[in-house]
Amino acid sequence: MKVELCLQVENNSKFVRGKSKVRNEIEQFILSQFAMEKLDKHNCRYILSIPYTSDENSTVSSTMKYELHHLVKLRGSNH
């Protein structure tokens, strides 16, 4: 199954920086597991190829959400 994802990463305050680093880590550690294709070099849009069975679909979605939230929290950014 092909899924389009729009990823927005924001700083949680004007004193915290690192959106590019967080986005790169999300791409490297999470999205790359799903044959990620960037739709635009400077954009937040991706196409992911997710293996699909009805039982696995919600598990993949839940796992990806957990990993994204965890990684962003480690870096001190909002999502």
HTML snippet that shows the backbone in 3Dmol.js (N, CA, C, O; Angstrom):
<script src="https://3Dmol.org/build/3Dmol-min.js"></script>
<div id="view" style="width:600px;height:400px;position:relative"></div>
<script>
const pdb = `
ATOM      1  N   MET A   1       0.849  -1.157   0.000  1.00  0.00           N
ATOM      2  CA  MET A   1       0.000   0.000   0.000  1.00  0.00           C
ATOM      3  C   MET A   1       0.905   1.233   0.000  1.00  0.00           C
ATOM      4  O   MET A   1       1.886   1.284   0.742  1.00  0.00           O
ATOM      5  N   LYS A   2       0.579   2.216  -0.822  1.00  0.00           N
ATOM      6  CA  LYS A   2       1.305   3.490  -0.861  1.00  0.00           C
ATOM      7  C   LYS A   2       0.552   4.505  -0.016  1.00  0.00           C
ATOM      8  O   LYS A   2      -0.668   4.631  -0.119  1.00  0.00           O
ATOM      9  N   VAL A   3       1.287   5.226   0.818  1.00  0.00           N
ATOM     10  CA  VAL A   3       0.697   6.224   1.714  1.00  0.00           C
ATOM     11  C   VAL A   3       1.468   7.518   1.548  1.00  0.00           C
ATOM     12  O   VAL A   3       2.699   7.514   1.509  1.00  0.00           O
ATOM     13  N   GLU A   4       0.747   8.627   1.450  1.00  0.00           N
ATOM     14  CA  GLU A   4       1.414   9.926   1.407  1.00  0.00           C
ATOM     15  C   GLU A   4       1.425  10.511   2.807  1.00  0.00           C
ATOM     16  O   GLU A   4       0.403  10.523   3.493  1.00  0.00           O
ATOM     17  N   LEU A   5       2.585  10.995   3.226  1.00  0.00           N
ATOM     18  CA  LEU A   5       2.767  11.553   4.567  1.00  0.00           C
ATOM     19  C   LEU A   5       3.263  12.979   4.437  1.00  0.00           C
ATOM     20  O   LEU A   5       4.180  13.255   3.663  1.00  0.00           O
ATOM     21  N   CYS A   6       2.664  13.880   5.185  1.00  0.00           N
ATOM     22  CA  CYS A   6       3.165  15.249   5.279  1.00  0.00           C
ATOM     23  C   CYS A   6       3.681  15.414   6.710  1.00  0.00           C
ATOM     24  O   CYS A   6       2.906  15.372   7.665  1.00  0.00           O
ATOM     25  N   LEU A   7       4.974  15.600   6.846  1.00  0.00           N
ATOM     26  CA  LEU A   7       5.631  15.669   8.150  1.00  0.00           C
ATOM     27  C   LEU A   7       5.971  17.116   8.481  1.00  0.00           C
ATOM     28  O   LEU A   7       6.714  17.765   7.746  1.00  0.00           O
ATOM     29  N   GLN A   8       5.430  17.621   9.582  1.00  0.00           N
ATOM     30  CA  GLN A   8       5.749  18.965  10.038  1.00  0.00           C
ATOM     31  C   GLN A   8       6.455  18.868  11.377  1.00  0.00           C
ATOM     32  O   GLN A   8       5.943  18.253  12.313  1.00  0.00           O
ATOM     33  N   VAL A   9       7.619  19.468  11.466  1.00  0.00           N
ATOM     34  CA  VAL A   9       8.380  19.519  12.713  1.00  0.00           C
ATOM     35  C   VAL A   9       8.557  20.994  13.058  1.00  0.00           C
ATOM     36  O   VAL A   9       9.015  21.782  12.231  1.00  0.00           O
ATOM     37  N   GLU A  10       8.193  21.357  14.279  1.00  0.00           N
ATOM     38  CA  GLU A  10       8.298  22.739  14.727  1.00  0.00           C
ATOM     39  C   GLU A  10       9.098  22.805  16.013  1.00  0.00           C
ATOM     40  O   GLU A  10       9.087  21.870  16.814  1.00  0.00           O
ATOM     41  N   ASN A  11       9.787  23.910  16.204  1.00  0.00           N
ATOM     42  CA  ASN A  11      10.492  24.129  17.463  1.00  0.00           C
ATOM     43  C   ASN A  11       9.474  24.408  18.552  1.00  0.00           C
ATOM     44  O   ASN A  11       8.432  25.011  18.292  1.00  0.00           O
ATOM     45  N   ASN A  12       9.768  23.969  19.782  1.00  0.00           N
ATOM     46  CA  ASN A  12       8.821  24.206  20.874  1.00  0.00           C
ATOM     47  C   ASN A  12       9.030  25.560  21.542  1.00  0.00           C
ATOM     48  O   ASN A  12       8.224  25.966  22.379  1.00  0.00           O
ATOM     49  N   SER A  13      10.094  26.255  21.186  1.00  0.00           N
ATOM     50  CA  SER A  13      10.281  27.629  21.651  1.00  0.00           C
ATOM     51  C   SER A  13      11.268  28.304  20.712  1.00  0.00           C
ATOM     52  O   SER A  13      11.926  27.636  19.914  1.00  0.00           O
ATOM     53  N   LYS A  14      11.375  29.608  20.802  1.00  0.00           N
ATOM     54  CA  LYS A  14      12.284  30.327  19.914  1.00  0.00           C
ATOM     55  C   LYS A  14      13.751  30.079  20.274  1.00  0.00           C
ATOM     56  O   LYS A  14      14.646  30.447  19.513  1.00  0.00           O
ATOM     57  N   PHE A  15      13.999  29.463  21.422  1.00  0.00           N
ATOM     58  CA  PHE A  15      15.361  29.207  21.856  1.00  0.00           C
ATOM     59  C   PHE A  15      15.864  27.818  21.468  1.00  0.00           C
ATOM     60  O   PHE A  15      17.052  27.523  21.603  1.00  0.00           O
ATOM     61  N   VAL A  16      14.963  26.974  20.989  1.00  0.00           N
ATOM     62  CA  VAL A  16      15.321  25.605  20.616  1.00  0.00           C
ATOM     63  C   VAL A  16      15.415  25.524  19.104  1.00  0.00           C
ATOM     64  O   VAL A  16      14.527  25.986  18.388  1.00  0.00           O
ATOM     65  N   ARG A  17      16.502  24.931  18.626  1.00  0.00           N
ATOM     66  CA  ARG A  17      16.691  24.770  17.182  1.00  0.00           C
ATOM     67  C   ARG A  17      16.916  23.294  16.894  1.00  0.00           C
ATOM     68  O   ARG A  17      17.115  22.501  17.814  1.00  0.00           O
ATOM     69  N   GLY A  18      16.884  22.930  15.635  1.00  0.00           N
ATOM     70  CA  GLY A  18      17.207  21.563  15.288  1.00  0.00           C
ATOM     71  C   GLY A  18      16.150  20.844  14.478  1.00  0.00           C
ATOM     72  O   GLY A  18      16.125  19.614  14.455  1.00  0.00           O
ATOM     73  N   LYS A  19      15.268  21.589  13.807  1.00  0.00           N
ATOM     74  CA  LYS A  19      14.219  20.942  13.017  1.00  0.00           C
ATOM     75  C   LYS A  19      14.816  20.067  11.917  1.00  0.00           C
ATOM     76  O   LYS A  19      14.330  18.961  11.682  1.00  0.00           O
ATOM     77  N   SER A  20      15.844  20.537  11.250  1.00  0.00           N
ATOM     78  CA  SER A  20      16.450  19.761  10.163  1.00  0.00           C
ATOM     79  C   SER A  20      17.055  18.467  10.684  1.00  0.00           C
ATOM     80  O   SER A  20      16.927  17.416  10.056  1.00  0.00           O
ATOM     81  N   LYS A  21      17.707  18.546  11.822  1.00  0.00           N
ATOM     82  CA  LYS A  21      18.309  17.353  12.409  1.00  0.00           C
ATOM     83  C   LYS A  21      17.237  16.322  12.773  1.00  0.00           C
ATOM     84  O   LYS A  21      17.400  15.131  12.508  1.00  0.00           O
ATOM     85  N   VAL A  22      16.151  16.781  13.376  1.00  0.00           N
ATOM     86  CA  VAL A  22      15.060  15.873  13.743  1.00  0.00           C
ATOM     87  C   VAL A  22      14.446  15.259  12.496  1.00  0.00           C
ATOM     88  O   VAL A  22      14.200  14.053  12.453  1.00  0.00           O
ATOM     89  N   ARG A  23      14.196  16.082  11.477  1.00  0.00           N
ATOM     90  CA  ARG A  23      13.612  15.572  10.237  1.00  0.00           C
ATOM     91  C   ARG A  23      14.535  14.524   9.606  1.00  0.00           C
ATOM     92  O   ARG A  23      14.060  13.485   9.146  1.00  0.00           O
ATOM     93  N   ASN A  24      15.826  14.780   9.580  1.00  0.00           N
ATOM     94  CA  ASN A  24      16.790  13.816   9.030  1.00  0.00           C
ATOM     95  C   ASN A  24      16.785  12.506   9.817  1.00  0.00           C
ATOM     96  O   ASN A  24      16.850  11.427   9.228  1.00  0.00           O
ATOM     97  N   GLU A  25      16.708  12.596  11.145  1.00  0.00           N
ATOM     98  CA  GLU A  25      16.678  11.389  11.964  1.00  0.00           C
ATOM     99  C   GLU A  25      15.381  10.609  11.760  1.00  0.00           C
ATOM    100  O   GLU A  25      15.394   9.379  11.738  1.00  0.00           O
ATOM    101  N   ILE A  26      14.273  11.312  11.612  1.00  0.00           N
ATOM    102  CA  ILE A  26      13.000  10.643  11.332  1.00  0.00           C
ATOM    103  C   ILE A  26      13.095   9.905  10.001  1.00  0.00           C
ATOM    104  O   ILE A  26      12.658   8.759   9.888  1.00  0.00           O
ATOM    105  N   GLU A  27      13.663  10.558   9.002  1.00  0.00           N
ATOM    106  CA  GLU A  27      13.835   9.908   7.699  1.00  0.00           C
ATOM    107  C   GLU A  27      14.729   8.678   7.815  1.00  0.00           C
ATOM    108  O   GLU A  27      14.406   7.616   7.282  1.00  0.00           O
ATOM    109  N   GLN A  28      15.843   8.822   8.509  1.00  0.00           N
ATOM    110  CA  GLN A  28      16.831   7.744   8.605  1.00  0.00           C
ATOM    111  C   GLN A  28      16.335   6.557   9.427  1.00  0.00           C
ATOM    112  O   GLN A  28      16.489   5.411   9.003  1.00  0.00           O
ATOM    113  N   PHE A  29      15.750   6.809  10.583  1.00  0.00           N
ATOM    114  CA  PHE A  29      15.433   5.728  11.510  1.00  0.00           C
ATOM    115  C   PHE A  29      14.012   5.183  11.395  1.00  0.00           C
ATOM    116  O   PHE A  29      13.760   4.040  11.777  1.00  0.00           O
ATOM    117  N   ILE A  30      13.084   5.976  10.877  1.00  0.00           N
ATOM    118  CA  ILE A  30      11.684   5.533  10.851  1.00  0.00           C
ATOM    119  C   ILE A  30      11.173   5.382   9.422  1.00  0.00           C
ATOM    120  O   ILE A  30      10.760   4.294   9.019  1.00  0.00           O
ATOM    121  N   LEU A  31      11.202   6.457   8.666  1.00  0.00           N
ATOM    122  CA  LEU A  31      10.594   6.426   7.337  1.00  0.00           C
ATOM    123  C   LEU A  31      11.345   5.533   6.359  1.00  0.00           C
ATOM    124  O   LEU A  31      10.734   4.985   5.441  1.00  0.00           O
ATOM    125  N   SER A  32      12.638   5.374   6.531  1.00  0.00           N
ATOM    126  CA  SER A  32      13.418   4.534   5.620  1.00  0.00           C
ATOM    127  C   SER A  32      12.981   3.072   5.662  1.00  0.00           C
ATOM    128  O   SER A  32      13.234   2.325   4.716  1.00  0.00           O
ATOM    129  N   GLN A  33      12.332   2.660   6.738  1.00  0.00           N
ATOM    130  CA  GLN A  33      11.822   1.291   6.858  1.00  0.00           C
ATOM    131  C   GLN A  33      10.698   1.018   5.864  1.00  0.00           C
ATOM    132  O   GLN A  33      10.353  -0.137   5.615  1.00  0.00           O
ATOM    133  N   PHE A  34      10.126   2.081   5.297  1.00  0.00           N
ATOM    134  CA  PHE A  34       8.965   1.958   4.430  1.00  0.00           C
ATOM    135  C   PHE A  34       9.260   2.441   3.014  1.00  0.00           C
ATOM    136  O   PHE A  34       8.388   3.009   2.356  1.00  0.00           O
ATOM    137  N   ALA A  35      10.478   2.221   2.547  1.00  0.00           N
ATOM    138  CA  ALA A  35      10.877   2.610   1.182  1.00  0.00           C
ATOM    139  C   ALA A  35      10.455   4.050   0.890  1.00  0.00           C
ATOM    140  O   ALA A  35       9.780   4.320  -0.103  1.00  0.00           O
ATOM    141  N   MET A  36      10.855   4.954   1.755  1.00  0.00           N
ATOM    142  CA  MET A  36      10.488   6.365   1.674  1.00  0.00           C
ATOM    143  C   MET A  36      10.939   6.993   0.367  1.00  0.00           C
ATOM    144  O   MET A  36      12.071   6.796  -0.075  1.00  0.00           O
ATOM    145  N   GLU A  37      10.044   7.750  -0.245  1.00  0.00           N
ATOM    146  CA  GLU A  37      10.374   8.564  -1.413  1.00  0.00           C
ATOM    147  C   GLU A  37       9.998   9.997  -1.081  1.00  0.00           C
ATOM    148  O   GLU A  37       8.847  10.270  -0.739  1.00  0.00           O
ATOM    149  N   LYS A  38      10.953  10.921  -1.177  1.00  0.00           N
ATOM    150  CA  LYS A  38      10.651  12.334  -0.959  1.00  0.00           C
ATOM    151  C   LYS A  38      10.010  12.875  -2.231  1.00  0.00           C
ATOM    152  O   LYS A  38      10.507  12.647  -3.334  1.00  0.00           O
ATOM    153  N   LEU A  39       8.907  13.590  -2.068  1.00  0.00           N
ATOM    154  CA  LEU A  39       8.238  14.164  -3.228  1.00  0.00           C
ATOM    155  C   LEU A  39       8.882  15.468  -3.661  1.00  0.00           C
ATOM    156  O   LEU A  39       8.766  15.864  -4.820  1.00  0.00           O
ATOM    157  N   ASP A  40       9.557  16.133  -2.744  1.00  0.00           N
ATOM    158  CA  ASP A  40      10.211  17.398  -3.048  1.00  0.00           C
ATOM    159  C   ASP A  40      11.353  17.578  -2.055  1.00  0.00           C
ATOM    160  O   ASP A  40      11.176  17.338  -0.861  1.00  0.00           O
ATOM    161  N   LYS A  41      12.500  17.989  -2.526  1.00  0.00           N
ATOM    162  CA  LYS A  41      13.668  18.122  -1.655  1.00  0.00           C
ATOM    163  C   LYS A  41      13.425  19.078  -0.479  1.00  0.00           C
ATOM    164  O   LYS A  41      13.910  18.836   0.626  1.00  0.00           O
ATOM    165  N   HIS A  42      12.686  20.145  -0.713  1.00  0.00           N
ATOM    166  CA  HIS A  42      12.475  21.158   0.330  1.00  0.00           C
ATOM    167  C   HIS A  42      11.079  21.082   0.937  1.00  0.00           C
ATOM    168  O   HIS A  42      10.611  22.041   1.551  1.00  0.00           O
ATOM    169  N   ASN A  43      10.424  19.958   0.768  1.00  0.00           N
ATOM    170  CA  ASN A  43       9.055  19.839   1.230  1.00  0.00           C
ATOM    171  C   ASN A  43       8.968  18.797   2.335  1.00  0.00           C
ATOM    172  O   ASN A  43       9.944  18.110   2.638  1.00  0.00           O
ATOM    173  N   CYS A  44       7.810  18.692   2.918  1.00  0.00           N
ATOM    174  CA  CYS A  44       7.599  17.734   4.011  1.00  0.00           C
ATOM    175  C   CYS A  44       6.804  16.528   3.533  1.00  0.00           C
ATOM    176  O   CYS A  44       6.329  15.744   4.354  1.00  0.00           O
ATOM    177  N   ARG A  45       6.648  16.364   2.230  1.00  0.00           N
ATOM    178  CA  ARG A  45       5.797  15.293   1.700  1.00  0.00           C
ATOM    179  C   ARG A  45       6.630  14.084   1.293  1.00  0.00           C
ATOM    180  O   ARG A  45       7.684  14.206   0.669  1.00  0.00           O
ATOM    181  N   TYR A  46       6.115  12.901   1.671  1.00  0.00           N
ATOM    182  CA  TYR A  46       6.787  11.633   1.399  1.00  0.00           C
ATOM    183  C   TYR A  46       5.751  10.622   0.906  1.00  0.00           C
ATOM    184  O   TYR A  46       4.567  10.720   1.229  1.00  0.00           O
ATOM    185  N   ILE A  47       6.213   9.661   0.128  1.00  0.00           N
ATOM    186  CA  ILE A  47       5.413   8.490  -0.210  1.00  0.00           C
ATOM    187  C   ILE A  47       6.069   7.314   0.496  1.00  0.00           C
ATOM    188  O   ILE A  47       7.275   7.100   0.370  1.00  0.00           O
ATOM    189  N   LEU A  48       5.273   6.551   1.240  1.00  0.00           N
ATOM    190  CA  LEU A  48       5.765   5.378   1.956  1.00  0.00           C
ATOM    191  C   LEU A  48       5.112   4.135   1.367  1.00  0.00           C
ATOM    192  O   LEU A  48       3.928   4.148   1.031  1.00  0.00           O
ATOM    193  N   SER A  49       5.880   3.072   1.244  1.00  0.00           N
ATOM    194  CA  SER A  49       5.339   1.782   0.811  1.00  0.00           C
ATOM    195  C   SER A  49       5.206   0.912   2.049  1.00  0.00           C
ATOM    196  O   SER A  49       6.202   0.492   2.636  1.00  0.00           O
ATOM    197  N   ILE A  50       3.975   0.648   2.436  1.00  0.00           N
ATOM    198  CA  ILE A  50       3.704  -0.096   3.661  1.00  0.00           C
ATOM    199  C   ILE A  50       3.088  -1.435   3.290  1.00  0.00           C
ATOM    200  O   ILE A  50       2.060  -1.479   2.615  1.00  0.00           O
ATOM    201  N   PRO A  51       3.712  -2.537   3.728  1.00  0.00           N
ATOM    202  CA  PRO A  51       3.104  -3.847   3.485  1.00  0.00           C
ATOM    203  C   PRO A  51       1.733  -3.876   4.146  1.00  0.00           C
ATOM    204  O   PRO A  51       1.575  -3.415   5.277  1.00  0.00           O
ATOM    205  N   TYR A  52       0.751  -4.410   3.451  1.00  0.00           N
ATOM    206  CA  TYR A  52      -0.613  -4.312   3.967  1.00  0.00           C
ATOM    207  C   TYR A  52      -1.272  -5.665   4.150  1.00  0.00           C
ATOM    208  O   TYR A  52      -1.376  -6.460   3.217  1.00  0.00           O
ATOM    209  N   THR A  53      -1.706  -5.902   5.353  1.00  0.00           N
ATOM    210  CA  THR A  53      -2.717  -6.904   5.659  1.00  0.00           C
ATOM    211  C   THR A  53      -3.618  -6.218   6.671  1.00  0.00           C
ATOM    212  O   THR A  53      -3.155  -5.345   7.405  1.00  0.00           O
ATOM    213  N   SER A  54      -4.847  -6.574   6.730  1.00  0.00           N
ATOM    214  CA  SER A  54      -5.787  -5.858   7.595  1.00  0.00           C
ATOM    215  C   SER A  54      -5.352  -5.878   9.061  1.00  0.00           C
ATOM    216  O   SER A  54      -5.587  -4.912   9.786  1.00  0.00           O
ATOM    217  N   ASP A  55      -4.723  -6.963   9.502  1.00  0.00           N
ATOM    218  CA  ASP A  55      -4.285  -7.049  10.903  1.00  0.00           C
ATOM    219  C   ASP A  55      -3.075  -6.174  11.186  1.00  0.00           C
ATOM    220  O   ASP A  55      -2.956  -5.618  12.278  1.00  0.00           O
ATOM    221  N   GLU A  56      -2.178  -6.044  10.219  1.00  0.00           N
ATOM    222  CA  GLU A  56      -0.934  -5.309  10.432  1.00  0.00           C
ATOM    223  C   GLU A  56      -1.087  -3.805  10.268  1.00  0.00           C
ATOM    224  O   GLU A  56      -0.280  -3.050  10.811  1.00  0.00           O
ATOM    225  N   ASN A  57      -2.085  -3.351   9.543  1.00  0.00           N
ATOM    226  CA  ASN A  57      -2.193  -1.936   9.211  1.00  0.00           C
ATOM    227  C   ASN A  57      -2.234  -1.052  10.443  1.00  0.00           C
ATOM    228  O   ASN A  57      -1.476  -0.084  10.509  1.00  0.00           O
ATOM    229  N   SER A  58      -3.066  -1.332  11.406  1.00  0.00           N
ATOM    230  CA  SER A  58      -3.150  -0.489  12.594  1.00  0.00           C
ATOM    231  C   SER A  58      -1.892  -0.611  13.451  1.00  0.00           C
ATOM    232  O   SER A  58      -1.502   0.354  14.109  1.00  0.00           O
ATOM    233  N   THR A  59      -1.254  -1.778  13.454  1.00  0.00           N
ATOM    234  CA  THR A  59      -0.018  -1.961  14.213  1.00  0.00           C
ATOM    235  C   THR A  59       1.103  -1.112  13.630  1.00  0.00           C
ATOM    236  O   THR A  59       1.836  -0.464  14.377  1.00  0.00           O
ATOM    237  N   VAL A  60       1.246  -1.104  12.313  1.00  0.00           N
ATOM    238  CA  VAL A  60       2.278  -0.291  11.664  1.00  0.00           C
ATOM    239  C   VAL A  60       2.038   1.176  11.954  1.00  0.00           C
ATOM    240  O   VAL A  60       2.974   1.904  12.285  1.00  0.00           O
ATOM    241  N   SER A  61       0.801   1.618  11.835  1.00  0.00           N
ATOM    242  CA  SER A  61       0.456   3.012  12.094  1.00  0.00           C
ATOM    243  C   SER A  61       0.758   3.396  13.541  1.00  0.00           C
ATOM    244  O   SER A  61       1.352   4.446  13.785  1.00  0.00           O
ATOM    245  N   SER A  62       0.369   2.581  14.483  1.00  0.00           N
ATOM    246  CA  SER A  62       0.611   2.864  15.903  1.00  0.00           C
ATOM    247  C   SER A  62       2.096   2.889  16.224  1.00  0.00           C
ATOM    248  O   SER A  62       2.562   3.763  16.956  1.00  0.00           O
ATOM    249  N   THR A  63       2.836   1.937  15.682  1.00  0.00           N
ATOM    250  CA  THR A  63       4.281   1.874  15.922  1.00  0.00           C
ATOM    251  C   THR A  63       4.969   3.101  15.352  1.00  0.00           C
ATOM    252  O   THR A  63       5.836   3.682  16.003  1.00  0.00           O
ATOM    253  N   MET A  64       4.592   3.503  14.139  1.00  0.00           N
ATOM    254  CA  MET A  64       5.209   4.667  13.519  1.00  0.00           C
ATOM    255  C   MET A  64       4.911   5.924  14.332  1.00  0.00           C
ATOM    256  O   MET A  64       5.810   6.736  14.548  1.00  0.00           O
ATOM    257  N   LYS A  65       3.688   6.099  14.780  1.00  0.00           N
ATOM    258  CA  LYS A  65       3.333   7.262  15.592  1.00  0.00           C
ATOM    259  C   LYS A  65       4.157   7.296  16.878  1.00  0.00           C
ATOM    260  O   LYS A  65       4.679   8.345  17.257  1.00  0.00           O
ATOM    261  N   TYR A  66       4.274   6.153  17.547  1.00  0.00           N
ATOM    262  CA  TYR A  66       5.048   6.087  18.788  1.00  0.00           C
ATOM    263  C   TYR A  66       6.502   6.475  18.537  1.00  0.00           C
ATOM    264  O   TYR A  66       7.068   7.275  19.284  1.00  0.00           O
ATOM    265  N   GLU A  67       7.111   5.914  17.490  1.00  0.00           N
ATOM    266  CA  GLU A  67       8.512   6.197  17.189  1.00  0.00           C
ATOM    267  C   GLU A  67       8.719   7.660  16.830  1.00  0.00           C
ATOM    268  O   GLU A  67       9.714   8.257  17.241  1.00  0.00           O
ATOM    269  N   LEU A  68       7.809   8.244  16.080  1.00  0.00           N
ATOM    270  CA  LEU A  68       7.916   9.663  15.723  1.00  0.00           C
ATOM    271  C   LEU A  68       7.838  10.537  16.967  1.00  0.00           C
ATOM    272  O   LEU A  68       8.673  11.422  17.155  1.00  0.00           O
ATOM    273  N   HIS A  69       6.849  10.301  17.813  1.00  0.00           N
ATOM    274  CA  HIS A  69       6.706  11.097  19.040  1.00  0.00           C
ATOM    275  C   HIS A  69       7.934  10.954  19.934  1.00  0.00           C
ATOM    276  O   HIS A  69       8.422  11.943  20.483  1.00  0.00           O
ATOM    277  N   HIS A  70       8.430   9.741  20.082  1.00  0.00           N
ATOM    278  CA  HIS A  70       9.588   9.493  20.943  1.00  0.00           C
ATOM    279  C   HIS A  70      10.823  10.231  20.424  1.00  0.00           C
ATOM    280  O   HIS A  70      11.524  10.884  21.198  1.00  0.00           O
ATOM    281  N   LEU A  71      11.090  10.132  19.139  1.00  0.00           N
ATOM    282  CA  LEU A  71      12.270  10.782  18.561  1.00  0.00           C
ATOM    283  C   LEU A  71      12.181  12.294  18.672  1.00  0.00           C
ATOM    284  O   LEU A  71      13.169  12.946  19.008  1.00  0.00           O
ATOM    285  N   VAL A  72      11.026  12.857  18.399  1.00  0.00           N
ATOM    286  CA  VAL A  72      10.854  14.300  18.483  1.00  0.00           C
ATOM    287  C   VAL A  72      11.010  14.786  19.927  1.00  0.00           C
ATOM    288  O   VAL A  72      11.622  15.828  20.165  1.00  0.00           O
ATOM    289  N   LYS A  73      10.462  14.040  20.889  1.00  0.00           N
ATOM    290  CA  LYS A  73      10.613  14.410  22.295  1.00  0.00           C
ATOM    291  C   LYS A  73      12.072  14.397  22.717  1.00  0.00           C
ATOM    292  O   LYS A  73      12.498  15.260  23.485  1.00  0.00           O
ATOM    293  N   LEU A  74      12.845  13.435  22.231  1.00  0.00           N
ATOM    294  CA  LEU A  74      14.264  13.370  22.569  1.00  0.00           C
ATOM    295  C   LEU A  74      15.003  14.614  22.112  1.00  0.00           C
ATOM    296  O   LEU A  74      15.959  15.050  22.753  1.00  0.00           O
ATOM    297  N   ARG A  75      14.556  15.183  21.004  1.00  0.00           N
ATOM    298  CA  ARG A  75      15.229  16.355  20.429  1.00  0.00           C
ATOM    299  C   ARG A  75      14.647  17.668  20.909  1.00  0.00           C
ATOM    300  O   ARG A  75      15.173  18.726  20.563  1.00  0.00           O
ATOM    301  N   GLY A  76      13.567  17.639  21.704  1.00  0.00           N
ATOM    302  CA  GLY A  76      13.016  18.865  22.261  1.00  0.00           C
ATOM    303  C   GLY A  76      12.231  19.702  21.283  1.00  0.00           C
ATOM    304  O   GLY A  76      12.121  20.914  21.470  1.00  0.00           O
ATOM    305  N   SER A  77      11.672  19.089  20.227  1.00  0.00           N
ATOM    306  CA  SER A  77      10.845  19.818  19.268  1.00  0.00           C
ATOM    307  C   SER A  77       9.404  19.384  19.403  1.00  0.00           C
ATOM    308  O   SER A  77       9.107  18.310  19.926  1.00  0.00           O
ATOM    309  N   ASN A  78       8.504  20.243  18.920  1.00  0.00           N
ATOM    310  CA  ASN A  78       7.096  19.852  18.832  1.00  0.00           C
ATOM    311  C   ASN A  78       6.867  19.180  17.516  1.00  0.00           C
ATOM    312  O   ASN A  78       7.685  19.317  16.607  1.00  0.00           O
ATOM    313  N   HIS A  79       5.774  18.451  17.380  1.00  0.00           N
ATOM    314  CA  HIS A  79       5.441  17.782  16.137  1.00  0.00           C
ATOM    315  C   HIS A  79       4.104  18.263  15.622  1.00  0.00           C
ATOM    316  O   HIS A  79       3.647  17.810  14.573  1.00  0.00           O
TER     317      HIS A  79
END
`;
const viewer = $3Dmol.createViewer("view");
viewer.addModel(pdb, "pdb");
viewer.setStyle({}, {cartoon: {color: "spectrum"}});
viewer.zoomTo();
viewer.render();
</script>
